[in-house]
């Protein structure tokens, strides 16, 4: 039964990966870096190269971009870019089974978590970082059995940091344990490997620090508590807090398990230091499911059934509602039709400004995209695209027109644009009712609908 569920789970997600979500900002920037990295060993995202004057995104390291870039070479888009993220999500599930000794029924509930499934499709590198980080936990906690596990843990920690610096949230506990034990084998690959990266990518520690603090304003834009908690996780976090109250009132002693304190400390560090606006909470999601399992064990049978029943019902219900939404909106998500439309109306080698959504279509068609709605000031960005980049085409999606009409108006006011073609697909009339009933996001209701304009010089 579990094997059949696993096959169905993988098959369904792989089939829906190219359809949901529609290409969005974070994904497209990272996909652009991945493509450029494989092509020319550069971490400059092509889609922002004009507005940011070729600023490289070395803040992230190269591990994720190498994996995604190779996949983009081997598989059609957008599946080629998104598939590694999904596969790493599956690996995180299996690793949690081994690391936290989660039973299969807990893994089933975890696999249906709405936020986990969202993260599996979004094309970010967070699940990869979670896998490398928890892998460091797994091997470091087993160094008493085999000493070379400490080396492996250090390599896993290095891969995590060279995926995204936010991995530090999960790497502080193993680093503390290794320091306490005197495990120099853990720190040698971690520090040595990262020092080599700093010298290769930046040239010096001073340049590395300047890139983080000045180019990306790390302390200003990325550090600090935002107070944000994904609504999908209210029930999970509330359940963990409720069970913790029962646990401590009943036991009246502190747990001794190292994994418990590693999980709690990582969650606290995350809320104190990570400015989360949506995607980053997946870093601590596995820890919440471990704590749920930990607190459930001494709980009464009735309470266990109540908590698990509510979580399973919520996760299963939300998953069902979300997948039905995707099925109903397939005509709006038909990327093959949209890619063919772009190829028909925009010649290869063209310079195009638009939002992130047409990225894969333009990449497949051999044209260049610059984002007209991100980075720099709107006025300076438009000037650069008009005078320096010399944009030839503009794709105005319905999504951009209703979300950022001022941006569209700015570009249209300063250049003469001739409409070329209109792409439009209609969603079922009852789709909006379904979204409202289940409280689902409707930001993608316009799909790929857009108008292509050609600039008149």
C-alpha positions as CSV (number, residue, x, y, z in Angstrom):
1,X,0.0,0.0,0.0
2,X,2.8,2.4,0.9
3,X,4.7,1.6,-2.3
4,X,1.6,2.3,-4.4
5,X,1.1,5.6,-2.6
6,X,4.7,6.6,-3.2
7,X,4.5,5.8,-6.9
8,X,1.2,7.7,-7.2
9,X,2.7,10.6,-5.2
10,X,5.8,10.9,-7.4
11,X,3.9,10.4,-10.7
12,X,1.3,13.0,-9.9
13,X,3.8,15.6,-8.9
14,X,6.1,15.0,-11.8
15,X,3.2,15.4,-14.2
16,X,2.0,18.6,-12.6
17,X,5.4,20.2,-12.1
18,X,5.5,22.0,-15.4
19,X,1.9,23.4,-14.9
20,X,2.0,24.7,-11.3
21,X,3.0,27.2,-10.3
22,X,3.3,29.6,-13.3
23,X,6.9,30.8,-13.6
24,X,7.5,33.4,-10.9
25,X,10.2,35.8,-9.7
26,X,12.5,33.7,-7.4
27,X,12.3,30.7,-9.7
28,X,13.1,32.6,-12.8
29,X,16.1,34.5,-11.3
30,X,17.5,31.2,-10.0
31,X,16.8,29.4,-13.3
32,X,18.6,32.2,-15.1
33,X,21.6,31.9,-12.9
34,X,21.6,28.1,-13.3
35,X,21.5,28.4,-17.1
36,X,24.2,31.1,-17.1
37,X,26.4,29.1,-14.7
38,X,26.4,26.0,-16.8
39,X,26.9,28.0,-20.0
40,X,29.7,30.3,-18.9
41,X,30.5,29.6,-15.2
42,X,28.9,33.0,-14.2
43,X,26.5,33.6,-11.4
44,X,25.0,36.7,-13.0
45,X,21.3,36.1,-13.7
46,X,20.7,37.1,-17.3
47,X,17.2,38.4,-16.6
48,X,18.7,41.2,-14.3
49,X,22.0,41.8,-16.0
50,X,21.0,45.1,-17.5
51,X,19.2,46.6,-14.5
52,X,21.9,45.5,-12.1
53,X,24.8,46.1,-14.4
54,X,26.0,42.5,-14.3
55,X,25.9,42.0,-10.5
56,X,26.7,38.3,-9.7
57,X,24.6,36.6,-7.1
58,X,27.5,34.9,-5.4
59,X,25.7,35.2,-2.0
60,X,24.2,31.7,-2.7
61,X,27.2,29.6,-3.8
62,X,27.2,27.3,-6.8
63,X,25.8,23.9,-5.6
64,X,22.2,24.4,-6.4
65,X,22.8,26.2,-9.7
66,X,25.1,23.3,-10.9
67,X,22.4,20.7,-10.2
68,X,19.6,22.7,-11.8
69,X,21.7,23.8,-14.7
70,X,22.6,20.3,-15.6
71,X,19.0,19.2,-15.3
72,X,18.0,22.1,-17.6
73,X,20.4,20.8,-20.2
74,X,18.9,17.3,-20.1
75,X,15.2,17.8,-19.8
76,X,12.6,20.1,-21.4
77,X,11.6,23.3,-19.6
78,X,10.1,24.1,-17.1
79,X,10.3,20.4,-15.9
80,X,14.1,20.4,-16.3
81,X,14.5,23.2,-13.8
82,X,11.9,22.2,-11.3
83,X,12.5,18.5,-11.1
84,X,15.6,18.6,-8.8
85,X,13.7,20.6,-6.2
86,X,10.9,18.0,-6.1
87,X,13.4,15.1,-5.9
88,X,15.3,16.8,-3.0
89,X,11.9,17.2,-1.3
90,X,11.4,13.4,-1.5
91,X,14.9,12.9,-0.2
92,X,14.1,15.1,2.8
93,X,11.1,12.9,3.6
94,X,13.3,9.7,3.5
95,X,16.1,11.4,5.5
96,X,13.6,12.4,8.2
97,X,12.5,8.7,8.4
98,X,16.1,7.7,9.2
99,X,17.2,10.7,11.2
100,X,14.2,11.2,13.4
101,X,12.9,7.6,13.2
102,X,9.5,8.9,12.1
103,X,7.0,6.0,11.5
104,X,5.5,5.6,8.0
105,X,2.2,7.0,9.1
106,X,3.9,10.3,10.3
107,X,5.8,10.4,7.0
108,X,2.5,10.1,5.1
109,X,1.0,13.1,6.9
110,X,4.2,15.0,6.4
111,X,4.2,14.2,2.6
112,X,0.7,15.8,2.3
113,X,1.8,19.0,4.1
114,X,0.6,21.9,1.9
115,X,3.7,24.0,2.5
116,X,6.0,21.1,1.7
117,X,4.2,20.4,-1.6
118,X,4.3,24.1,-2.5
119,X,8.0,24.2,-1.8
120,X,8.5,21.1,-4.0
121,X,7.1,22.9,-7.0
122,X,8.4,26.5,-6.5
123,X,11.9,25.9,-7.9
124,X,13.8,27.4,-5.0
125,X,16.9,25.8,-3.4
126,X,15.6,25.6,0.1
127,X,14.7,21.9,0.2
128,X,18.2,21.1,-1.2
129,X,19.7,23.1,1.7
130,X,17.5,21.3,4.2
131,X,18.6,17.9,2.8
132,X,22.3,18.8,3.0
133,X,21.9,20.3,6.5
134,X,19.9,17.4,8.0
135,X,22.4,15.1,6.3
136,X,25.1,16.7,8.4
137,X,22.9,16.1,11.5
138,X,22.5,12.4,10.5
139,X,26.2,11.6,10.0
140,X,27.5,13.7,12.9
141,X,25.2,12.0,15.4
142,X,26.6,8.7,14.2
143,X,30.3,9.5,14.4
144,X,30.7,7.2,17.5
145,X,30.0,4.2,15.1
146,X,32.3,5.3,12.3
147,X,34.8,8.2,12.6
148,X,34.8,9.0,8.9
149,X,31.1,10.0,9.3
150,X,32.4,13.3,10.8
151,X,34.1,14.0,7.4
152,X,30.9,13.3,5.6
153,X,29.0,15.5,7.9
154,X,31.4,18.3,7.2
155,X,31.1,17.9,3.5
156,X,27.2,17.9,3.8
157,X,27.5,21.1,5.8
158,X,29.7,22.7,3.2
159,X,27.2,21.7,0.4
160,X,24.4,23.3,2.5
161,X,26.3,26.6,2.9
162,X,27.2,26.7,-0.7
163,X,23.5,26.2,-1.6
164,X,22.3,29.2,0.5
165,X,23.7,31.0,3.6
166,X,20.3,30.5,5.4
167,X,21.5,26.9,6.0
168,X,23.2,28.3,9.1
169,X,19.9,28.0,10.9
170,X,20.2,24.2,10.7
171,X,24.0,24.0,11.0
172,X,24.5,25.7,14.3
173,X,23.5,22.6,16.4
174,X,25.9,20.2,14.6
175,X,28.7,22.8,14.7
176,X,28.2,23.2,18.4
177,X,28.2,19.4,19.0
178,X,31.3,19.0,16.8
179,X,33.1,21.8,18.7
180,X,32.1,20.3,22.1
181,X,33.4,16.9,21.0
182,X,36.6,18.2,19.4
183,X,35.5,16.8,16.0
184,X,38.1,18.6,13.8
185,X,37.2,16.2,10.9
186,X,33.8,18.0,10.7
187,X,35.3,21.5,10.5
188,X,38.2,20.7,8.1
189,X,36.1,20.2,4.9
190,X,33.6,22.9,6.0
191,X,36.0,25.7,6.7
192,X,38.6,24.6,4.1
193,X,36.1,24.2,1.3
194,X,34.4,27.5,2.1
195,X,37.7,29.3,2.2
196,X,38.5,28.0,-1.3
197,X,35.1,29.2,-2.5
198,X,35.7,32.7,-1.1
199,X,39.1,32.9,-2.7
200,X,37.8,31.7,-6.1
201,X,34.6,33.7,-6.2
202,X,35.6,36.9,-4.4
203,X,39.3,37.0,-4.3
204,X,39.6,38.0,-0.7
205,X,37.6,37.9,2.6
206,X,37.2,41.6,2.4
207,X,35.5,41.4,-1.0
208,X,33.3,38.5,0.3
209,X,32.1,40.7,3.2
210,X,31.5,43.7,1.0
211,X,29.3,41.5,-1.3
212,X,27.2,40.3,1.5
213,X,26.8,43.6,3.5
214,X,26.9,46.2,0.6
215,X,25.8,44.6,-2.6
216,X,23.0,42.6,-1.0
217,X,22.5,44.6,2.2
218,X,22.3,41.3,4.0
219,X,21.7,42.7,7.5
220,X,19.1,45.2,6.3
221,X,17.0,43.1,4.0
222,X,17.4,39.5,5.2
223,X,18.0,39.4,8.9
224,X,15.4,39.8,11.6
225,X,12.0,38.5,12.6
226,X,9.1,39.3,10.2
227,X,6.4,37.8,12.4
228,X,5.2,35.8,9.4
229,X,3.9,32.2,9.7
230,X,2.4,30.4,6.7
231,X,-1.3,29.9,7.2
232,X,-0.9,26.3,6.1
233,X,1.1,25.6,9.3
234,X,-1.2,27.1,11.9
235,X,-2.7,23.7,12.8
236,X,0.7,22.0,12.9
237,X,2.4,24.6,15.0
238,X,-0.6,24.9,17.3
239,X,-0.7,21.1,17.8
240,X,3.0,21.0,18.7
241,X,2.6,23.9,21.2
242,X,-0.5,22.2,22.8
243,X,1.3,18.9,23.1
244,X,4.3,20.6,24.5
245,X,2.2,22.0,27.3
246,X,0.8,18.6,28.2
247,X,4.3,17.0,27.9
248,X,6.0,19.4,30.4
249,X,3.1,19.4,32.8
250,X,3.1,15.6,32.8
251,X,6.8,14.9,32.8
252,X,7.9,17.9,34.8
253,X,11.5,17.4,33.5
254,X,13.4,18.6,30.5
255,X,14.1,16.1,27.7
256,X,17.7,14.8,27.3
257,X,17.5,13.8,23.6
258,X,20.1,15.8,21.5
259,X,17.8,15.9,18.5
260,X,15.1,17.6,20.6
261,X,17.4,20.4,21.6
262,X,18.9,20.7,18.2
263,X,15.4,21.1,16.7
264,X,14.1,23.6,19.3
265,X,17.3,25.8,19.1
266,X,17.1,25.8,15.3
267,X,13.5,26.9,15.3
268,X,14.3,29.7,17.8
269,X,17.3,30.9,15.7
270,X,15.1,30.9,12.6
271,X,12.4,33.1,14.2
272,X,15.0,35.4,15.6
273,X,17.3,35.9,12.6
274,X,15.6,34.9,9.4
275,X,13.3,37.5,7.8
276,X,10.7,35.2,6.4
277,X,8.0,36.4,3.9
278,X,6.9,33.0,2.7
279,X,9.3,30.4,1.4
280,X,11.9,30.1,4.1
281,X,9.7,28.3,6.7
282,X,10.4,25.1,5.0
283,X,13.8,25.1,6.7
284,X,12.1,24.3,10.0
285,X,9.1,22.3,8.7
286,X,10.8,18.9,9.3
287,X,11.7,19.9,12.8
288,X,8.0,20.6,13.6
289,X,7.0,17.1,12.4
290,X,9.8,15.6,14.6
291,X,8.6,17.6,17.6
292,X,5.0,16.5,16.9
293,X,6.1,12.9,16.9
294,X,8.2,13.4,20.0
295,X,5.4,15.0,22.1
296,X,2.8,12.5,20.8
297,X,4.6,9.5,22.2
298,X,3.7,10.0,25.9
299,X,0.3,11.6,25.1
300,X,-3.0,9.8,25.7
301,X,-4.4,7.6,23.0
302,X,-7.4,9.8,22.6
303,X,-5.3,13.0,22.2
304,X,-3.0,11.3,19.7
305,X,-6.0,10.2,17.6
306,X,-7.5,13.7,17.8
307,X,-4.3,15.6,16.8
308,X,-3.3,13.2,14.0
309,X,-6.9,12.9,12.7
310,X,-7.2,16.7,12.4
311,X,-3.8,17.1,10.8
312,X,-4.4,14.3,8.3
313,X,-7.9,15.7,7.5
314,X,-6.5,19.2,6.9
315,X,-3.5,18.1,4.9
316,X,-5.5,15.7,2.8
317,X,-8.3,18.2,2.3
318,X,-6.1,21.1,1.3
319,X,-4.1,18.8,-1.1
320,X,-7.3,17.7,-2.7
321,X,-8.6,21.3,-3.1
322,X,-5.3,22.5,-4.5
323,X,-4.9,19.6,-7.0
324,X,-8.5,20.1,-8.3
325,X,-7.7,23.8,-8.7
326,X,-4.7,22.9,-10.9
327,X,-6.8,20.5,-13.0
328,X,-9.6,23.0,-13.5
329,X,-7.1,25.7,-14.6
330,X,-5.0,23.5,-17.0
331,X,-6.2,25.5,-20.0
332,X,-4.7,28.6,-18.4
333,X,-1.5,26.7,-17.6
334,X,-0.9,25.2,-21.0
335,X,2.8,26.0,-21.3
336,X,3.3,24.1,-24.6
337,X,0.7,26.3,-26.3
338,X,2.2,29.4,-24.8
339,X,5.7,28.5,-25.9
340,X,4.5,27.9,-29.4
341,X,2.8,31.3,-29.4
342,X,6.0,33.0,-28.4
343,X,8.1,31.2,-31.0
344,X,5.6,32.3,-33.7
345,X,5.7,36.0,-32.9
346,X,9.1,36.7,-31.5
347,X,12.2,35.9,-33.7
348,X,15.2,34.1,-32.2
349,X,17.8,36.5,-30.8
350,X,15.3,39.2,-29.9
351,X,15.6,41.5,-26.8
352,X,12.5,41.3,-24.7
353,X,11.3,43.0,-21.5
354,X,8.5,41.5,-19.4
355,X,7.7,40.0,-16.1
356,X,9.2,36.5,-15.1
357,X,6.3,34.4,-16.6
358,X,7.5,34.2,-20.2
359,X,11.1,33.2,-19.2
360,X,11.0,29.5,-20.2
361,X,9.2,30.3,-23.5
362,X,11.8,32.9,-24.5
363,X,14.7,30.8,-23.4
364,X,13.4,27.9,-25.5
365,X,12.8,30.3,-28.4
366,X,16.4,31.6,-28.3
367,X,15.5,35.1,-27.2
368,X,16.7,37.2,-24.2
369,X,14.5,38.4,-21.3
370,X,15.1,41.3,-19.0
371,X,12.7,41.8,-16.0
372,X,10.8,45.1,-16.3
373,X,9.3,44.9,-12.8
374,X,12.2,44.1,-10.5
375,X,15.5,45.7,-9.3
376,X,16.7,49.3,-9.5
377,X,14.1,52.1,-9.5
378,X,11.3,51.8,-12.1
379,X,12.5,55.0,-13.9
380,X,16.1,54.0,-14.1
381,X,15.2,50.4,-15.1
382,X,13.0,51.6,-17.9
383,X,15.8,54.0,-19.1
384,X,18.4,51.2,-19.1
385,X,16.1,48.9,-21.0
386,X,15.2,51.7,-23.5
387,X,18.6,53.3,-24.1
388,X,21.3,50.7,-23.2
389,X,19.6,47.4,-23.6
390,X,17.5,48.6,-26.6
391,X,14.5,46.3,-26.0
392,X,12.8,45.2,-29.2
393,X,9.7,43.5,-27.8
394,X,7.6,43.8,-24.7
395,X,5.3,41.1,-23.3
396,X,2.6,42.5,-21.1
397,X,0.9,39.7,-19.2
398,X,-2.6,40.2,-17.8
399,X,-1.0,39.3,-14.5
400,X,1.5,42.2,-14.7
401,X,-1.2,44.6,-16.0
402,X,-3.4,44.2,-13.0
403,X,-0.7,43.8,-10.4
404,X,1.7,46.6,-11.5
405,X,-0.2,48.8,-14.0
406,X,2.2,51.8,-13.2
407,X,5.2,49.8,-14.5
408,X,3.4,49.0,-17.8
409,X,2.3,52.6,-18.2
410,X,5.9,53.8,-17.6
411,X,7.3,51.6,-20.4
412,X,4.4,52.5,-22.8
413,X,4.8,56.2,-22.2
414,X,8.5,56.4,-23.1
415,X,8.6,54.3,-26.2
416,X,6.3,53.6,-29.1
417,X,5.0,50.1,-29.1
418,X,3.0,48.3,-31.8
419,X,0.7,45.4,-30.7
420,X,1.8,42.2,-32.5
421,X,-0.4,39.4,-31.1
422,X,-2.7,38.5,-28.3
423,X,-2.6,35.2,-26.3
424,X,-5.8,34.3,-24.3
425,X,-7.3,31.3,-22.6
426,X,-10.4,31.3,-20.6
427,X,-10.7,29.6,-17.2
428,X,-13.8,27.7,-16.2
429,X,-16.4,30.0,-14.7
430,X,-16.6,27.9,-11.5
431,X,-12.9,28.1,-10.8
432,X,-13.1,31.3,-8.8
433,X,-15.9,29.9,-6.7
434,X,-13.8,26.9,-5.9
435,X,-10.9,29.1,-4.9
436,X,-13.0,31.3,-2.7
437,X,-14.7,28.3,-1.0
438,X,-11.4,26.7,0.0
439,X,-9.4,29.9,0.5
440,X,-7.0,29.2,-2.3
441,X,-4.8,31.9,-3.9
442,X,-6.2,33.3,-7.1
443,X,-3.1,35.3,-8.2
444,X,-2.6,33.0,-11.2
445,X,-6.2,33.2,-12.5
446,X,-5.1,35.0,-15.7
447,X,-2.6,32.3,-16.6
448,X,-0.3,33.0,-19.5
449,X,-2.7,35.5,-21.1
450,X,-0.7,38.4,-22.6
451,X,-0.1,40.8,-25.4
452,X,3.1,41.0,-27.4
453,X,4.3,44.4,-28.5
454,X,7.0,45.3,-30.9
455,X,9.0,48.5,-30.4
456,X,9.0,51.1,-33.2
457,X,12.5,52.7,-33.5
